[in-house]
């Protein structure tokens, strides 16, 4: 049920019921009654269904995650029958938190998958209901120090703002205290050179200690919390390094202050926490800015649409629109559902989906796509899909799933960082022992050991891949390229062979009849109906040609009808058997004919006699020749596979500069050819748009489907080119190679940083304050380098 005040949805069993109203808490109930008592009930008319700032909810029990209402709203079944949910994990502030949650969940019996996106803390969890309940999964997350709630885009930003506000407050305290500590430190350093009594020195140390305490235990509490839960689960993480370095320095400084002998380092305690905290906050902002660019497609989706109901225009919830409803859209409004125009025409902006800025003209009978915007069109269209299955909804879902997957190189980095912190603690202890053994005193040995802990940065290593991947996915989306999984960026970067279909891929995919050879008279209506039944571009070209020749042609319903993949179509009407297709279809039916042409050919047969041959020609896409040249420059071999005849294939291949091509290819032939390439150790990308390409798309290392292709090809493809442009195909190669290159650079930066700075710290050349600054800088260097993708890919 929706709360009558704040409009958040909860299980009916936990709602407060008052008359016909439902409230999630007494606070909402009180505000609702106050507004009505004061005559301000029009507030709800003005606010509509806008979700108001939710009250702070404490989950005393996790049973609500197992209720039917929760499952209906948030839990889905995947293709294997497993339960799947998207959650936001609250309390994550670094990659170690992600790793800890994933490890803890994977250890649970019945959990199939647990992937957490570091950029927005969104977790995709798949489990077997018969073995483990969602409430048990939630309890596990809470037991290791985090909280979880169902992912809801409408309140996700509220939780993100809450996290940022928490960091603002922690940083404000840390910066204020650190600035005052530095003023006191100035007096101490001045006294060190000019002379200062021990009493004054102790007073200054006490003042510094008082200021450093809230920095360590309030601002730095996030690190202690992470370290505690890490150790509880036998994980040595970055939080332990920061907490250990700061706490040991703090305790040592208290000892020095009490004993009034030696130098206290409260300023280092404060600065370690402050600089690391600032670094973490800048990471959060960087991740948010990158993640925001991926929200362009699904951003600002209205909750209601106008439909025609009983000859009236009424507003209903987007989720309530059914297939067949007539939707009303005015100029300037966003199209939220897929459909077909039944009234009106005009221009539509499809740049959010395709990346192309030019408006697209739409007329009566043409399709509109969810996620696009009407520029000057007032149209009525009939919904062909509900919102859950719409293009817009599917793209947003696929993007989120892509962000959650981890490339192999990231998995390698994660395995490396797992043992990093343990190694640093061991090196720190050995450094302390060695310096102390060499007679350098406890104080000096201790501070050098602390510097080793503070300067080490596993965060840079953990950030190396996810941030670069996210920027790469963001850039690809803007260019009309949808990668379904992040790991496909890495796979595509290693590809050395491109296998490409001809019709609808290299060519426009709208062949036109250029010549007709009639051998016997036949019923044109039968051919018209036969070609109407097929979605193949050749059949569509003939169907359009016949319709233009005779607008009065009527469709005939066949007694029998069957599609023959990559060959043609066959039908029976009363006593007449007809089929149409390519030469292979004729050969299968033992029909021979001596005819050749460098155009695509369609043979029409009635009762085993060829009665007509149609020659069709298709336009080559403007950027096909440029694509082949560009791929040659980056050493990618291009091979064309087509089901068309040898002369037509040769003609197209010659025009675009493709030397390797195969013709008369069935779906099985295409798939087998890719298998042969794999035996030669080739990494293969297959690009296609039709049903006859799906086997090859599935067999290739990367299957790329054209956005205008068949639904099944788009579903099977690993990458979808939303704008059908071959320029986007080239961009996909460039973006993937640039992203993978920058990932390797990031790994080099993080490893080189640690390889240089840790020995320097062990040698005594770095004080803890400088170590804290350089640790934060290394993480920001990795993030900054990742942001270069959008400029660097142009040079590939």
N, C-alpha and C positions, 0 to 999 in steps of 0.2 A: 504494500500500500504506500501511496505518497503522503507525506506529512502535509496537512492542510496549510501550514505556515511556510516551512522552508522547502517543501516539495522533494526532499530526499526520500528515497524508497527504503522501506524496512519490512520485515516479516510482520504480518498482521498480529501474530501472537504477542509481540512486544510493544504494540502501539497502545496509546492511551485513547480510548474511544469516548467521545462526547457528542451525543446526537448523531448527526451524519458526518461528523468531522473526526479525523484521525491525527494524532500528534505523536512525534517520536520522543518527546520529553516534556516535562512540565514547563520548561522555559518557553518552548514554542507555543504551548497551550496558553500560557499567561499573556504572551505578546498578542496572540490572536484575539483573545477576549478583550484585552485592553483597547486594541484598535477598533473593535466592534462597539465597545461601550462608549468610545469617544467619537463615534460616527465617522471613523476613518477607514471603513471597510473597502472603500474604492482603491485602497493601496494594492489589493490583490488583483484588481482589474488592470492597474497600470503595470504591475510587475509581471503579470501573465504567469507563465510556467517557469520563470527564471529561478534557478536554485539559489537560495540565500546562503550566506556563510553558515556552514554547519556547526552545531555545537560540538564541544570536545567530548568524544565518546570513549569510554574505557571499556575494553572487552574483558569482562570478568570470566566469561566462559566462551569457549570456541564452538559450542554446539550449533550456533546459528549458521556456521559455514556448511553444516550438513542438512539444513532445512531445504524443503522442496522449492521454496521461493528463491533462495539463494542460487540453487542449482539451475533453475529456469532462467535466471537473469544472467549468470556469469559462467556457468560450467557447460562445456560442449563435449561432444564425442568426436574423436578423430577417426580417420579412415580405418584404423585397426581396432576400433571399439574401446579405446582407452579414454578415460576422463581427462579433460584439459581445462586449465584456468589461467587467467592472467592476473597477477597480484603485483602490488607495489610493496616493496620491502622498505620499511621505515628504519632509519638509523644507519644506513650504509654511507660511508664517507670516503672509502678508498677501495682499491682493487682487492685488498686482502679480505675486506668484508664480503665482497662478492664471492671470492674463493671459499671462504669459510662456510657461507650459506649453501653454496653448491655442494661442497663436500659433505656437509651434515645431511642434506636432503638425499643425496645419492646413496648414503649409507642405509637409508630406511628401506625396509622390504616393501616392494610394491611401487616405489617411485621409479618411473621409467626415464624421465628426463627432467632436469632442473637447470634452466639457462637464465641467467640474470644479466640484463643490459646495464653496464656500468654508467651509461650516460643519463638514464632516467630512472634507474632502480626498478625497472619493470621486470618481473620474473614470469617466465612461461614454465608451468609445471604440468607434467603428464604423469598419471598414476593409474594403478589398477584398483578399482573400487572394492573388489572382493578381498583385497589384502590389506589395504590401508585407507583410512578415511581422511578427508580434507582437514577435518578438525585436528587430527593427529599431526598432520603436516604443519598446520598453523602453530600448534603447541611446540613442535620442534624448533621452529623459527624463533618463537618467543623464548624458548629455553636457552638459546645461545645469545640472547641479549638484543634481539630485534623484534619488530612488530610487522604484521602484514595485514593488508586490507585489499578488497577486490579492486582491480583496476577500473576506474571510471573516469573517462576523459573530462567529464564536467567538473570533477573535484580534484583531479590530478594536479592542476596548477596551484590549488590552495595548499596542498601538502608541499609542493616545491617551494612556494613562497614562505611557508612555515620554516622549512629547512634553512633557507637563505636568511631569514630574520634571526634564527638561532645563531648562525655564523656571524651576522652583523653584531649582535650583542656580545658574543665571545670576543670578537676582534676589537670592539670598542673598549672593553675592559682591559684587554691585553695591551692595546696601543697606548691607552691613557697611562696605565701603570708603567709600561716600558719607558715612555717619554720622561716620566718623573724619576724613574730609576737612573736613567742616563744623566740627568742633571746631578744627582747625588754622586754618580760614578765619576763625573768630571771633577768634583771636589776631591774624591779619593785619589784619582790619578794625579791631580795637581799636588796633593799632599805627599804622594809617593816620591815625587822629585824634589819638593821644597821642604819636606819634613812635616809630619803629622803625629800627634800623640796617640797612643793606643786607645785611650778613653774616647777621643773624638772618632777614631776609626771604628770602634765598636758601636757607637751611636749611629753612625752612617750605615753600618752593616745591618743593624736592627731595622732601620728605616727601609732599607732595600728589601730585607726579608719580609717585612709587613706588606710591601707593595707586590713582591713576587708571589706571595701565597695565593691570592685570588687568581693570578695569571695561571699558576700551575694547577690548582685544584678546581677552578671554575672554567676558565678558557681552555685549559688542557685536559679537562675531564673526559672529553671524547676519545683521547688517546689512551687514558687509563682504562676506560670501559672496553675499548677494542682489544687492548692487551690482555685484560682479565678473561674475556670470553675466548680469546685466541688460545691462551694457556689452558683454559678449562677444557678446550677441545683439542689440546696437544698440537697447537699451531703457533709457530713463532712468526709474528708478522711485523710490518713496519711500525704499527702502533707501539709494540713492545720496545723497539729501538728508541723512539722518541720519548716514551714514558720513562724508560730506564735511564737514558742520558740525562733528562731533566731532573728526575727524582734523586738520582745519586749525587748530582751536582748540588741540589738543594740541601740534601742531608749533610753533605760534606761542608757546605757553607754555614749551616747552623752549628756544626761542630766547631768550626774555626771561630765563629762569633762568640760561642760560649767559652771556648778555651782562650780566646783573645790572643791567638798566635797564628800568623799566616794570612793568606789572602782569601777572602770570600768571593764567590762567583754568582751572587744572586742576579746580577745583570745578565749573565749568560743563560741562567734558567729562564728568565723572562723573555729574552730574545729568541732562544730556541723555540719556545712555544709560539711566540708571536709570528715569527717568520714562517714556520711550518704551517701555522693556521692560515696566514695570508696566502701562502702557496696553495693550500687545499681549497680555499675560497675561490681563488682565481681559476683553479681547475673546474670547480662547479660552474662558474660563469661561462668558461670556455665550452664545457660540455653542453650547457643549456643553449648557448648561441648556435652550436652545431646542430643540436637536436631540433631546435626551432625551425631550421631550414627544411627539415624533413616533414614538418607539420603543414606545409603549404597546401598540399592536396586536401587534407581533411579539416583544415582550420575554419572556424566560424561557420559550422554547419547549422542552419536554422533547425529548430525542433519541430516546426510545423510546415505544412504545404497546403495549397488550395486545390481542392478537387471539385468536380461537378457532381452534385448529389441531388437527385429529384429536381433537375433543372435549376438548381441554385448553387452558387459558389460558396463552399464552406471550408473552414480550416480544420484539419485533423493532424494528429501526430504523424511524423514521418514514418514511424515504425508500423503504423496502422494501415498504410496504403497497400492495397492488394493489386496483384496483376490484373489488368483489365480496367482499373480505375482511370478516369480521364483527369489529368493534371493540368492546371492553369498556370502559365508562367508569363509574367510581364517583363518588359524590357528592363535590363539591369539586374534581374534576379538570377540566382544560381540554380542550375538544373541539378536536382538531388536524386533523380531516378532515371533509369534507362527507359526509353520509349520510342514511339513512332508518331510523327506529327500528323494530326488529322485536321488541323485548322491553323492557318497563318503561315508565315515564312519570315526569314530575316537572317541576320548575322549572329554568329556565336563565337565566343572567345574560348578556344580549347588549349590555350598556352599552359595552363596548370597541369594538363595531362601530357601534351605532346611536346611542349617546349617551343612550339612554333607561334610567333607573335601575330601572324596574319589571320584575320577573322575568316571563318568558314561559313559560306552561304548554305542554308538549309531550307528545303522546300517541302511541300505536301508529300507525305509518304516516306520521307527520309528519316533516319534514326537520329535521336539526340542521346548524348552520353552524360551520365551523372558525373558531376565534378566540373562541368563546363558552365559558362555564363552567357546568358542572352544579352547581346549588345543593344539591338534595336528591335527585337522580335517579340511580338505578343502572340503566343501560340498556345494551342491545346494539344496535348499528346496523350496517347494511351500507354499506360505503364506496362512494359514487357517483363520487368523484374521487380521484386520487392526490394526494399533498401538493403536488407541483409545480404542479398545476392547481387547487388548492383556493382557496376564497375568501380564507383567511388569507394564503397565499403570494402570490396575485394583488394583494391590497391593499397588502402590504408593498412589492412590486415597483413598483406604480403610484405609491405615495408617494415612493419613492426617485427614480423618473423625474421626478415633479413637482418635487422639490427641485432636480434638476439643470438644469431648463429656466430660461431667463432671460427675464423680461418685456422688452418693447420699451424701456420707460423705463430699465431697467438697462443695456441695450445702449447707449443714448444716453449714460448716465453713464460707462460704460466708455470710450467713444470720447473723451469730454471729459477723463477722467483720464489717458488715454494721453499727452497733450501737456502735462499740468499740470506735471510735474516739470521738463521742459525749460524751460518758461516761468519757473519759480521760479528755476532756476539763472541764467538770463539776467537776471532782475530783481535777483538778489543781486549779480551782477557789476556791473551798471549802478549799483546803489546804492553799492557800494564806490567805484567810479570817481568818482561825483558828489560824495560826501562828501570823498574825498581831494582832488579838484580844488578844492573850496571851502576847502581849507586846514585841515581838522580833524585831520590827522595820520593815520599808518598804523594805529595801534592802535585808535582810535575808529572809523575807517572800516571796518576789518576786522571788529570785533565787531558792528557794525550789519549788515554784509553777512551774517555768520554767523546773526544773529537772523532775517533774512528767510528763510534756508534752513530753519532749525529750526522756525519757527512755522507754515510752510505745511503743510497736511494733506490730501493726496490720499486718505488712508485713510478719512476721514469721508465723502468723496464716493463712494468705492467701496463702503462699508458701507451707504449710504443705502437701497438697494433690497433686497439679499439678506437682511438681518436682518429687516426688516419683512415681507418675503414669507414667510420661514420661520415667523415668529410667526403670521401669518395662516393659513398651511396647517395649523399645529399646532392653532389654535383651531377651524378648520373640521373637522378630524378628530375632535376631542373632541365636536363637535356632530353627528356622523354624516354629515358632508359630505366627499366625496372629490373634490378637484380633481386631474385627471390630469396637468395641467401648470401650473406656476406662472404662466405668462403669461396663463392664463385668468382669474386674479384681476384683472388689469388690464383685460382685455376686458370682463368682466362688470361692472366698475365703470362702464363707459361705456354700458351698455345702456339703452335708453329704451322698449323694447317687449317684453312677455312674451306668447308664444303658448303656450297650454296645452291639452292633450288633456282629454277629459272622463272617460271610464270608466277607473277605476284611478288617476286623477290628482287630479281635483277630487272624484270620488266614491270610495267605499271600494274599488270594483272587484269586488264580490261581489253582482251583481244577483240578486234573488229573484223567483220567479214569483208574481204577484199576481192574475192572471186568465188563464183558458184558454178559447178558443173552438174547439170541435170541429165540423167540417162533415161529415166522413165518418169511418167507422171505419178504423183503420190499425194496422199491427203496431208496437206500442210499442218492441219490441226493436230495430227498425231505427233509430228516432229516438234511442234510448238509445246505440246504437253510433256513430251519426253524430256526436252531440254529444261523445261520449267522445274522438273523433279530433281535436277542436279545443281549443286552449288559450284561445280568446277567452272573456272573462268571461260573455258572454250565453249561449254554448254550455255553459259550466260550470254556470251557474245552472239551465238546463233539465235537464242531466244529473243534478245533485243532486236536483232536484225529482222526476224520474222514479224515481230510486233510492229516495227516501223513500216514494214511493207503492207501489212493488213491489220488495222486496228480492231477489226471485228472478229478476230480469231478467238475462239472459245476453248477453254481448257477441257480436256477429256479425261475421265477417270478410268484408269486402266484396271483390268481384271488381275493382272500380275505385274509387279515392278520390282526390279532389283538393281542395286548399284554394284559395279565391278571395279574395285579399287585400282586406280592408275590405268584402267583400260577404257571404261565407258559406262553405259547404262543400257539395260535390257528391259523390254516390257511386252505384254500381250493384251490385245484388245479384241474381244470376241474370237474370230478365227485368224486374226492378223498378228504375226509376231514381228516386232521391230527391235532394232538395237542401233546404237550410234557410239562411235568412239574412234580409237586410233587403229593403226595397221595391225598391231598385236591382237586386237580383239577380232579382226577379220581372220587372221591366221588361226586363232583358236577355234573358229567356226568353219575352218577349211575353205575359206574364200580367198581367192588370189586376184590381184588387180595390179596392172602396170601403170603406176602414176607416181610422179615425184614432184616436189616443190620445196623451196627454201622457206615456205610459210608453214604454220601449224595447220594440220589437216584433220578434218572431222568427216568420217565416212558414215553415211546413213544407209542402213540395210532394211529392206522390207521382205519378209518371207525368203530370206537367204539370197536376196539379190541387191547389189549395190545400186541404189537409185539416185544418189546424189553425193557429191563431194564438196565440202565447204573449205575454202582457204581463208585462214585468219592470220592477221598480223598484230603484234602487240608492240606498244611503244617502250623503248628502253628508258629506265629512270635516269634523270639528268646526272645524278652523282655516281652512277655505276662505274663509268670509266675511271673517274677520279679515285673511287674506292680501291679498285684493283691496283692502280699505280701506287697509292699510299701504302697498301699492304705489302707490295713488293719492296718498298723502301725499308720496311721493318722486318723483312725476311719471313713473311707469312705466305705460304704457297696457297693459291686459290684454285679450287676445283669445282666445276659446275656439274651437277647431276640433274637430269630432267627426264621426264617420261615422254617428251616430245620426240619427233623423228630426227634423223641424223642431219638432214639439210637445215632444218630450223635451228637446231642446237648449234650447228657450225656457224650459222649466220650471226647468231647472238654472241657467241663466244668470241668471234673475230672482231665484232664491233666494240666490245668492252675490253679486249686484250687478255682474255683468259686462254691459256694454252692447253690446259688439261680439262677435258670434259667427257662426260658419259651420257649417252642418249638411250631412249627406250627403257628407262629404268623403272622397275616396279618398286613398291615400298620395300619388299624384301631385298631387292638388288641394292637399294640405297643403304640399307642397314648392313648388308654383307660387305659392301665396299668400305664402310667405316670400320668394320671389324678387321679388314685387311690392313687399313692404315694403322690400327692399334698394334697389329703384329709387327709393324715396322717401327714401333715405339714412337708414333706420332701422337701429339696432343691435338685433338680435333674439336673445332667448333662447327656445328651444323646450323644453317639458317634456312628456315622454311616457313610456309604459311598454310599448308593444306593438310587434309586428312592423310594424304599419301606420304607426308613427311614425318608422321608421328613416330614411326619405328626408328628412323634415323635420328630424330631429335632425342629420343630416349637413349639411344646407343652412344651418342657422342659425349665427350667429356663435358661440353657445354652445349646445350640446345637453345637456340635463339629463335623466338617466334615473332613474326610481324604482327603488330597490334590489330590489323584488319583481317588476320587469318581466321581459320576455323577455331571454334571455342576449345576443342580438344587439343589443338596444336598450342594454343596460348596457355592452356592448363599444364601441358606436359613440359613446355619450354622452361629452361632455367632462367632465361632473361627474355623480357618482352620489350620490343621497340614500339612504344606507344604511337609514334608519329609515322611509322612505316618508312622512315627515311634511311637510306644507306649511309648517309653522313652520320647518323646516330650509331650505326654499326661501327664505323671507324672511330667515333668518339668513345664507344664502349671499350675498344681495344686500348685507346690512349689512356682513358681514365683508370682502367684496371692495371696497366703497366706502370702508370705514374704512382698510383696508390701503393702497389707492391714495392716499388722502388723506394718510396718515402718510408714505408714500414721498415725496410732493411736499414735505411738511414737512421731512423729512430732507434732501432736496436743497437746500431753502431754507436750512436751518441750516448745512449744510456750505459752501454758496456764500457765504452772508452772513458766516460766520466768517472765511473767507479774504478776502472783500472788505473787511472791517473791520480784521483783524489784520495783514495784509500791508502795507497803507499805514502803519499805526502803527509796524511794525517798520522800514520804509524811512525813516520820519521820525525814528527814533532813540529812540522811547519804550519799547522793549521790550528787555530784556537776554536773552541766550541761555537762562538758567535759567528765566525766566518763559515764554519761548517754548516750551521743552520741555514744561513743565507744561500750558500751554494747548493744545498739539498733542494731547496724550493726552486732555485733557478733551473736546475737540471730538468725538473718536471715541466716547467713552463717552456723550456727549449723544445722539448718533445712535442708539446701541444702546438707551439708556434710553427714548428717545422711542418706539422700535419696540415696546418691551415694554408700552406703554400700550394696544395694540390690544384686549387682552382686557377692558379697562374702558371704552374709548371707544366700541366698536362698539354697546354697549347704547343709546347716545344717538342712533344713526342711524335 
